[in-house]
Amino acid sequence: MSEAAARARLLIVDDEAPLVAALRNTLPKQVYDVTGVTSPTDAIALLKAGRFDLLLTDLEMPEMNGIDLLRAGIALDRHLVPIVMTGHGTIDTAVDAMKSGAFDYILKPFKLGVVVPVLARALDVRRLRIENEGLHDGLKKRTAELEAMNRDLEAFSYSVSHDLRAPLRAIGGFAGFLQNELANGDTAAAKDLADRIVANADRMDELIEDLLRLARASQTAIRPSTVNLSSLANEIAEKYRAEASARAVQWRIAPDICVTGDLGLLRLVMENLLANAWKYTGKIDRAEIEFGAESGANGQSVYFVRDNGAGFDMQFADRLFTPFQRLHLQKDFPGTGVGLATVQRIIHKHGGRIWAEAAPMRGATFRFTLPT
């Protein structure tokens, strides 16, 4: 049932039990689900235990005054809308209550016709506050998305001007040399130049494909389902075993790690993280690659991919997830620098976060979270 269709939950607090009972009996039951207590201490316990839309409290009570109570209520639920009841002699105190967060005040003694309109206005204010907060959160999210898109556009511009032009210039240069060698009849030199042209064309194709993957990861809508990350990790590990059976790699994959998310996008996450672990352990005699889960500081599950490979210097960690930024030389470890940027985009799209810990020649650990 939507909030608009549900009855508003109203908590009444007054040390005069007859007044509490009268309000409970006379307020329209089709609109309000009323709870009444005579003790501020009991009221705080109720506010901690459940959600209330409105708080109607007396200002002067033996255990705690209404201002302290409404402050405590707002601290527990920022959407709570408090209203205070006061006698004629304490109007100044009622004004102080409004400065502390009260929506309005009602003078005692009062009639039902006075209370109901104030409660109705308070409900409208609560609804508008929640809607405005939702709009604000949506605007913040959209702004963050646009900022990320602008960063991608800048990275793309750099890639076009630098990364893609470099192999293109090489292709043009080698093609010119090839023409000369063919004219001179030197087939061995011509073959070497042709091989270089093919290698640079492959490099361009790899860069373009990674750019497309990054774009798809940014634009694809999430289709949530239960995803077994352990099964994905085992499939990827088996592929590497088949491709390079001579490599001595110890795989440790924890069983049955399941999350909720988009299968295709999370497959990309696992493929990129495990591909990195495989690549950067390529020069290790006895490589170790591990996938598992652990409990974070707040009890949230944290998933990780760990290896004992080349690692990196943590002072450059801020460049890890920026497209086309690489921490190793191309001749040592080939790549485009787009994979981790794609992983981060997917994790953020799911509402999680990703970070890394490493040291040179002591391996790296990539950790990420996914909301339950």
LINNORHU-V958417 format. One record per residue. N is the residue number from 1. SS is DSSP state (hx for helix, st for strand, lp for the rest). NEAR is the number of other ideal C-beta (glycine too) atoms within 8 Angstrom. D_LAST is the distance of its C-alpha to the last C-alpha in Angstrom with 1 decimal. Layout:
# LINNORHU-V958417
N	SS	NEAR	D_LAST
N	SS	NEAR	D_LAST
This chain:
# LINNORHU-V958417
1	lp	3	22.7
2	lp	5	22.7
3	lp	6	23.7
4	lp	5	27.1
5	lp	5	27.8
6	lp	7	26.7
7	lp	8	29.2
8	st	11	29.0
9	st	12	28.3
10	st	15	31.2
11	st	14	31.9
12	st	13	35.7
13	st	17	37.0
14	lp	12	40.8
15	lp	8	43.0
16	lp	8	45.3
17	hx	7	44.2
18	hx	6	46.5
19	hx	8	44.9
20	hx	14	41.4
21	hx	9	42.6
22	hx	8	44.5
23	hx	13	41.5
24	hx	10	39.3
25	hx	6	42.1
26	hx	6	43.1
27	lp	14	39.9
28	lp	6	39.1
29	lp	7	36.7
30	lp	4	35.5
31	lp	7	34.1
32	st	11	33.1
33	st	7	31.4
34	st	10	33.4
35	st	10	32.9
36	st	12	35.8
37	st	11	36.6
38	lp	10	39.6
39	lp	9	37.9
40	hx	12	35.8
41	hx	8	34.3
42	hx	9	33.1
43	hx	15	31.8
44	hx	12	29.6
45	hx	8	28.2
46	hx	12	27.5
47	hx	15	25.9
48	hx	6	23.6
49	hx	5	22.7
50	lp	6	22.2
51	lp	5	22.1
52	lp	14	25.6
53	lp	11	26.8
54	st	16	30.2
55	st	16	32.1
56	st	15	35.8
57	st	17	37.5
58	st	12	41.0
59	lp	15	42.0
60	lp	9	44.4
61	lp	14	43.1
62	lp	3	44.3
63	lp	6	41.1
64	lp	8	39.4
65	lp	8	40.4
66	hx	16	38.4
67	hx	13	37.7
68	hx	9	35.9
69	hx	16	34.0
70	hx	16	32.8
71	hx	10	31.8
72	hx	10	29.7
73	hx	15	28.2
74	hx	11	27.3
75	hx	5	25.8
76	hx	9	23.4
77	lp	9	22.7
78	lp	4	23.9
79	lp	8	24.2
80	lp	13	26.6
81	st	13	30.1
82	st	15	32.9
83	st	16	36.5
84	st	18	39.3
85	st	14	42.5
86	st	16	45.6
87	lp	7	49.4
88	hx	6	51.9
89	hx	4	52.7
90	hx	10	49.2
91	hx	10	48.5
92	hx	6	48.2
93	hx	11	45.5
94	hx	13	43.7
95	hx	9	43.9
96	hx	9	42.4
97	hx	17	39.5
98	hx	12	38.9
99	hx	6	38.9
100	lp	9	36.2
101	lp	9	33.9
102	st	13	35.6
103	st	9	35.8
104	st	10	39.3
105	st	14	41.7
106	st	13	43.9
107	st	10	47.4
108	lp	8	48.6
109	lp	3	50.2
110	lp	9	48.5
111	lp	5	48.5
112	hx	8	45.6
113	hx	6	46.5
114	hx	9	45.6
115	hx	13	42.3
116	hx	10	40.8
117	hx	8	41.1
118	hx	11	39.6
119	hx	15	36.5
120	hx	8	36.3
121	hx	10	36.5
122	hx	13	33.9
123	hx	12	31.4
124	hx	8	32.2
125	hx	10	31.6
126	hx	12	28.2
127	hx	10	27.3
128	hx	8	28.7
129	hx	10	26.9
130	hx	10	23.4
131	hx	8	24.5
132	hx	8	25.9
133	hx	8	22.8
134	hx	8	20.8
135	hx	8	23.6
136	hx	8	23.6
137	hx	8	19.9
138	hx	8	20.5
139	hx	8	23.7
140	hx	8	22.1
141	hx	8	19.5
142	hx	8	22.4
143	hx	8	24.5
144	hx	8	22.1
145	hx	8	22.0
146	hx	8	25.8
147	hx	8	26.2
148	hx	11	24.2
149	hx	9	26.4
150	hx	8	29.5
151	hx	10	28.6
152	hx	13	28.2
153	hx	8	31.5
154	hx	8	33.2
155	hx	12	32.0
156	hx	10	33.1
157	hx	8	36.5
158	hx	10	36.9
159	hx	13	36.1
160	hx	9	38.6
161	hx	7	41.3
162	hx	8	40.8
163	hx	10	38.7
164	hx	12	39.9
165	hx	9	43.4
166	hx	8	44.0
167	hx	12	43.9
168	hx	10	45.7
169	hx	8	48.5
170	hx	11	48.7
171	hx	12	49.1
172	hx	8	51.8
173	hx	8	53.6
174	hx	12	53.5
175	hx	10	54.6
176	hx	8	57.6
177	hx	10	58.5
178	hx	12	58.1
179	hx	8	60.6
180	hx	8	63.1
181	hx	12	62.6
182	hx	9	63.1
183	hx	6	66.2
184	hx	6	67.5
185	lp	5	66.7
186	lp	8	64.5
187	hx	7	62.0
188	hx	6	60.3
189	hx	9	59.5
190	hx	11	58.4
191	hx	8	56.0
192	hx	8	54.4
193	hx	13	54.0
194	hx	9	52.6
195	hx	8	50.0
196	hx	10	49.0
197	hx	13	48.7
198	hx	8	46.4
199	hx	8	44.2
200	hx	13	43.9
201	hx	10	43.2
202	hx	8	40.4
203	hx	9	39.0
204	hx	12	39.1
205	hx	8	37.4
206	hx	9	34.6
207	hx	14	34.1
208	hx	9	34.1
209	hx	8	31.6
210	hx	12	29.2
211	hx	11	29.8
212	hx	8	29.0
213	hx	11	25.7
214	hx	14	24.7
215	hx	9	25.8
216	hx	8	23.9
217	hx	13	20.6
218	hx	11	21.3
219	hx	5	22.3
220	lp	9	20.3
221	lp	3	18.1
222	lp	9	14.6
223	lp	6	14.8
224	st	6	11.4
225	st	8	11.7
226	st	6	10.7
227	st	12	12.1
228	st	9	13.8
229	hx	13	14.2
230	hx	13	16.9
231	hx	7	18.9
232	hx	12	18.9
233	hx	12	20.0
234	hx	9	22.7
235	hx	8	24.0
236	hx	12	24.4
237	hx	12	26.0
238	hx	8	28.4
239	hx	8	29.4
240	hx	12	30.4
241	hx	10	32.2
242	hx	6	34.2
243	hx	6	35.1
244	lp	6	36.2
245	lp	6	37.2
246	lp	3	39.5
247	lp	8	36.8
248	lp	6	36.0
249	st	11	32.2
250	st	8	30.3
251	st	8	26.8
252	st	9	24.3
253	st	11	21.1
254	lp	9	18.8
255	lp	5	18.4
256	lp	6	15.6
257	lp	12	12.6
258	st	8	10.3
259	st	11	7.3
260	st	9	6.8
261	st	12	9.3
262	st	13	13.0
263	hx	9	15.1
264	hx	7	18.1
265	hx	14	16.5
266	hx	15	14.5
267	hx	9	17.8
268	hx	13	19.5
269	hx	12	17.3
270	hx	14	18.2
271	hx	9	21.8
272	hx	12	22.4
273	hx	11	21.1
274	hx	15	23.0
275	hx	10	26.0
276	hx	14	26.3
277	hx	14	26.2
278	hx	11	28.8
279	hx	11	31.0
280	hx	13	31.1
281	lp	16	32.0
282	lp	10	34.8
283	lp	5	37.5
284	lp	8	36.3
285	lp	4	38.5
286	lp	6	35.8
287	st	14	32.4
288	st	12	29.1
289	st	16	25.8
290	st	11	22.6
291	st	16	19.0
292	st	11	16.7
293	st	8	13.8
294	st	7	14.4
295	st	6	13.2
296	lp	9	13.4
297	lp	3	15.6
298	lp	4	13.1
299	lp	5	11.6
300	lp	8	8.5
301	st	11	8.7
302	st	11	11.2
303	st	14	12.6
304	st	13	16.3
305	st	14	19.4
306	st	14	22.6
307	st	15	26.3
308	lp	9	29.7
309	lp	14	31.2
310	lp	13	32.9
311	lp	11	30.2
312	lp	13	31.1
313	lp	8	32.3
314	hx	8	29.5
315	hx	4	31.9
316	hx	9	31.1
317	hx	9	27.3
318	hx	5	27.0
319	hx	8	28.5
320	lp	11	26.0
321	lp	8	23.8
322	lp	11	26.8
323	lp	12	28.2
324	lp	11	31.4
325	lp	8	31.3
326	lp	7	32.0
327	lp	8	32.7
328	lp	10	35.0
329	lp	5	38.2
330	lp	8	38.2
331	lp	3	41.0
332	lp	6	38.9
333	lp	10	35.6
334	lp	4	35.6
335	lp	9	32.8
336	lp	9	32.2
337	lp	11	29.6
338	lp	13	27.3
339	hx	12	24.7
340	hx	11	22.7
341	hx	14	22.9
342	hx	14	21.4
343	hx	16	18.5
344	hx	10	17.9
345	hx	12	18.2
346	hx	14	15.6
347	hx	14	13.0
348	hx	11	13.9
349	hx	10	13.9
350	lp	13	10.2
351	lp	6	9.9
352	lp	10	9.8
353	lp	7	13.0
354	st	13	15.5
355	st	7	18.6
356	st	10	21.4
357	st	7	23.9
358	st	13	27.2
359	lp	9	30.9
360	lp	8	33.8
361	lp	5	34.6
362	lp	7	32.0
363	lp	13	29.1
364	st	15	25.8
365	st	11	22.1
366	st	13	19.4
367	st	11	16.0
368	st	14	12.9
369	lp	13	9.2
370	lp	13	6.4
371	lp	7	3.8
372	lp	5	0.0
